[in-house]
Amino acid sequence: MTRDLRHEPSQNCHLSSTPEPTALPLATYWQQAPALGDDPTLRATQYLGLLRDLAVQPGWISLDHIADPPGTALIWISAYVHEVNQQLNAILSDLLACFVVSQRPEVQIFAAPIAPQAGVDGFCCDRTPITLMVDPGRIVPADWPGLVAHELAHGVARVSGHGVEFAGAIAHLCLAQDLPVPAPNLDIEALSHWPPCHRTPDPKQFWLGQTAWRR
């Protein structure tokens, strides 16, 4: 049986306790390039700490399955995660544009190395702002819009399952962004993997800088 790799439990996430050196919103700050002289390991560790603060469960954010010791992955995160976050945020902005301004939810997004034991490609935290966390290493870059749309649909519907509310939200997002629109009678199992995305054969390569991902 195929596991639902994008289902998240209906839990609220606690607020981040990670201090930031500027007054920028968290997502905006982590879309900025590192400053000259920043310590790569410290910067990446700070980023992962923030993700753990925001995650449904802190243990879902991990590099243990990627590199031991994690030095190579930490250096790559420090140097490039801001560019990945920029790309994911551009996808998110396109999706949010299909809502009228007065009904547009406040959402932020982060790239995250999600541990295999979490059993998800991404998750949505029901808080303000709604926080999406996705592992771009698991899905081929051409299908990142589908991954973001799936998690955003959870945030819009304010549900963790894939019932009627989710079906309406994902159909609206897919129709607006030229993604495959689910059939009205699609069952919950099919919706749990909608829209269809192609998986990468070795997700850890992304976090080691061995995958081409730029547009």
PEVENFEN-V199515 format. One record per residue. RES is the residue in one small letter. PHI is phi in radians with two decimals (NA if undefined). Layout:
# PEVENFEN-V199515
res={RES | RES}
phi={PHI | PHI}
This chain:
# PEVENFEN-V199515
res={m | t | r | d | l | r | h | e | p | s | q | n | c | h | l | s | s | t | p | e | p | t | a | l | p | l | a | t | y | w | q | q | a | p | a | l | g | d | d | p | t | l | r | a | t | q | y | l | g | l | l | r | d | l | a | v | q | p | g | w | i | s | l | d | h | i | a | d | p | p | g | t | a | l | i | w | i | s | a | y | v | h | e | v | n | q | q | l | n | a | i | l | s | d | l | l | a | c | f | v | v | s | q | r | p | e | v | q | i | f | a | a | p | i | a | p | q | a | g | v | d | g | f | c | c | d | r | t | p | i | t | l | m | v | d | p | g | r | i | v | p | a | d | w | p | g | l | v | a | h | e | l | a | h | g | v | a | r | v | s | g | h | g | v | e | f | a | g | a | i | a | h | l | c | l | a | q | d | l | p | v | p | a | p | n | l | d | i | e | a | l | s | h | w | p | p | c | h | r | t | p | d | p | k | q | f | w | l | g | q | t | a | w | r | r}
phi={NA | -1.35 | -1.35 | -1.39 | -1.54 | -2.36 | -1.77 | -2.14 | -1.21 | -1.49 | -2.18 | -1.48 | -1.65 | -1.38 | -1.22 | -1.17 | -1.81 | -1.34 | -1.23 | -1.99 | -1.34 | -2.35 | -1.57 | -1.13 | -0.97 | -0.94 | -1.10 | -1.14 | -1.01 | -1.51 | -1.83 | -1.70 | -1.16 | -1.09 | -1.33 | -1.02 | 1.64 | -1.06 | -1.35 | -1.02 | -1.13 | -1.14 | -1.09 | -1.15 | -1.13 | -1.10 | -1.10 | -1.12 | -1.10 | -1.07 | -1.04 | -1.15 | -1.10 | -1.54 | -1.22 | -0.99 | -2.36 | -0.94 | -1.18 | -1.24 | -1.74 | -2.76 | -1.89 | -1.03 | -1.51 | -1.82 | -2.70 | -2.47 | -1.25 | -1.50 | -0.93 | -1.08 | -1.14 | -1.11 | -1.12 | -1.16 | -1.03 | -1.03 | -1.43 | -2.21 | -1.11 | -1.14 | -1.21 | -1.10 | -1.11 | -1.06 | -1.16 | -1.14 | -1.18 | -1.12 | -1.10 | -1.04 | -1.09 | -1.08 | -1.17 | -1.19 | -1.15 | -1.45 | -1.83 | -1.12 | -0.95 | -1.17 | -1.96 | -1.39 | -1.26 | -1.55 | -2.39 | -2.23 | -2.41 | -2.41 | -1.40 | -2.50 | -1.38 | -1.65 | -1.13 | -0.98 | -1.17 | -1.21 | 1.22 | -2.37 | -1.63 | -2.99 | -2.67 | -2.17 | -1.72 | -1.46 | -2.60 | -2.09 | -1.27 | -0.98 | -2.01 | -1.78 | -2.26 | -2.26 | -1.77 | -1.20 | -1.28 | -1.53 | -2.15 | -1.07 | -0.94 | -1.09 | -1.82 | -0.99 | -1.01 | -1.17 | -1.11 | -1.14 | -1.06 | -1.06 | -1.22 | -1.11 | -1.06 | -1.08 | -1.15 | -1.18 | -1.34 | 1.06 | -2.39 | -1.65 | -1.52 | -2.17 | -1.56 | -1.08 | -1.11 | -1.11 | -1.01 | -1.15 | -1.19 | -1.22 | -1.12 | -1.09 | -1.17 | -1.13 | -1.11 | -1.27 | -1.96 | 1.05 | -1.71 | -0.99 | -1.56 | -1.17 | -1.14 | -1.00 | -1.76 | -1.12 | -1.41 | -1.08 | -1.07 | -1.18 | -1.14 | -1.18 | -2.13 | -1.86 | -1.30 | -1.02 | -2.28 | -1.53 | -1.52 | -1.52 | -1.24 | -2.49 | -0.98 | -1.16 | -1.04 | -1.05 | -1.33 | -1.80 | 1.32 | -1.90 | -2.16 | -1.37 | -2.38 | -1.20 | -1.23}
